[in-house]
Every structure is written in structure tokens, then in C-alpha cells.
Amino acid sequence: MKLTLILLSILGLTWSQELECHCGIFATVDHVSVYEVYRLLPLNLNSCDEINECTLFCIAETDVVYDNGGLDYIPPGETLTVGEQSCINLNEVHGVPDLEPTPAEISLEVGID
């Protein structure tokens, strides 16, 4: 009986989790460490097989940022630019207070959140 209850609890947790596609903007520090400096909005997926949908979504979300000013873009409902949020994240989350000019990279990830 206890085993059945445990299995049902695990199954319920699995059903309650959503499969999401995550896109982010990353910066490489000292040619070694790569940090996510800004996370774009996620996309809910039905299956891990939807990698093409995830890729196209990440490209579209990135285009919105870069077509509207890049690091100077202020997302709807926000008060800080993507660049300001990225610098704050680098400092507060990753402990990198200063960063020389560096190219930003875009990456995607499919996972359960």
C-alpha cells in the first residue's frame, strides 16, 4: 500500500511539471567561463522531440531583443534594459563585477521545470 502511494505521488509530480524550452543570452569570461546573463521567456512544449520548435522560438525571441535595440531593449513590463539586467545578473549571481566588451552568445535548452 505504501509503495502504491509513493508511486502515485511521483507520478503526480511528473504530471504537474511542464516541459519547457529555455533560451538565454550567454557571455564568455576570460575565454574560459560561460555564464547565462539573461534568460528569455520560456516556451511550453508537448514533447522533447520538439527541438525544431524550440530552436525557431529562440531565434524569434532573440530577434525581438536585437531588432529593438539589443542590450538597450527594455522588455515589456520591465524598467531595466537587457544590458542592465545582464550586468546585474553577472555581478549578483556569478560574482563578475566588471566585464570587458565580449560577444554575446545565444543558447537553448529543453528541460522540465
N, C-alpha and C positions, 0 to 999 in steps of 0.2 A: 504494500500500500504506500509506504514512504517513497519507494523507488518511482512509482507511478506519479506521485505528487511532484517529485523533483523533476522528472522528465517533462511533465506538463508545464511546470514553472519555466524551465529552459526554453521549451517550445514557445511559450507566451512571450518571453523576452525577445526571441528571434523574430517573431511576427511583428513586435512593436518597433523594431529598429528599421530605419529606412536606408535603402541603398542610394548613395549619392555620388555624384561626380563633383570633384573639387578642383578648382582652378586657382592658381596662385602666381604671384609675381615674386621671383627669387633674385637675390643678389649674391654674388660670389665675393668673399672677403679674403684678401691676401692670396688669391689664386688657389685657395685650399677649401675653406668652409663655405657651404652654400646655405643661405638662410631664407626662409619664406618671410618676405617683408610685407606682403599684402595678400589677403585672401579675397577672391571674388565670390559672388553669390554661388551657392551650390545648385545643382540640377538633380531632382529626384529621378531615379531610374527604376525600371522594372526588372532588370537583369544585368549581370556583369558582362553579358555579351554585347551590350550597347556601347561599346568603346567608340564607334564612329560618331554616335550622337553626342557623346561626352566631348570628343575632340572638336566637333563643329561648334558645340556650345561654348567651349573655352575660347575658341578663335573669335566667335561673335562677341563674347563678353570682353575680351581683350581689345577688340576693335572699338567697342564703345568707349573704353578708357582712353585709348590713343587717338581716336578721332575727335575727342572732346578735350584735348589739352594734355594728354599723357599724365605725367606726375602732377600737373596743375589742375587736373579734373577734380571737381567736387561731386561725389556721388549723391543722388537724390536722398534727402533726409539727413545728410551729413553736414558738418560745418568745417571740416578739415579737408585739405586736398589729399589725393592718393599719396603724393610725395611726403607730406607732413605725417600722415598716418604710418607710412613706411619707415620714416626716420624714428618715430616714437616706438614702433614695434622693434626695430633693430636695437635701440637703446634699452628699452624696458624688458623685452623678452630674451634677447640674445646677448645683451651686455656689450654692444658695439656702439659707443657714443659718437664716433666720427667715422665717416667712410669716404674715401677718395671717389671721384667720379668713376662709375663702373657700369657696364651694360647690365640691363635687367633681362632676366630670362623668364619665359612663361612655361609652366608645367601643369600637368593634370594628373588626377588620381581618382580611381574608382574605389569606394570603400563604404563600409557600413558605419553610420553614425547614430 
